[in-house]
């Protein structure tokens, strides 16, 4: 139920941009996917749920020659998909996630990633560095990316508190979510 998922999506787009041909290309938002994973913690974590959040990309483009990528996500479009939770529980988690105590989508409707540099250990994998703006805060983020068959996949990990988001806790902190969030992605560029 945390917004960290946006970071991975953005960095994947950056990696795709550098690996592609030398012209600006749009991110194929219909064929690309990003998932944010938020894990439970606390003494009574057995009573909580890990969260799986779909974070659809609203728009994005990559310019490999200029080594630039930008990705945008509508915060209000995030959807809780927790497969082990009831529909009612998913709706409650989603409401809390989008509300003023977490993402506050009314005040911060957009999540944006802009790449700043790329480094790579090989021809098919990179570390994409950039700035992620989430919840009104802009912080540096590094994303691990690899390409195979036109799919740019990878992950990023970030801390909610780096973006002024307090991890949600219940029962006096006995059931809570971890500060660390993992974002996984599969991005394709438009042809």
Beta strands, then each sheet from edge to edge (+ up, - down):
strand 1: 24-26
strand 2: 33-41
strand 3: 51-54
strand 4: 59-63
strand 5: 68-74
strand 6: 79-80
strand 7: 110-122
strand 8: 125-134
strand 9: 137-148
strand 10: 151-159
strand 11: 169-170
strand 12: 175-187
sheet 1: 1+ 4- 5+ 7- 8+ 9- 10+ 12- 2+ 3- 6+
sheet 2: 1+ 4- 5+ 7- 8+ 9- 10+ 12- 11+
end
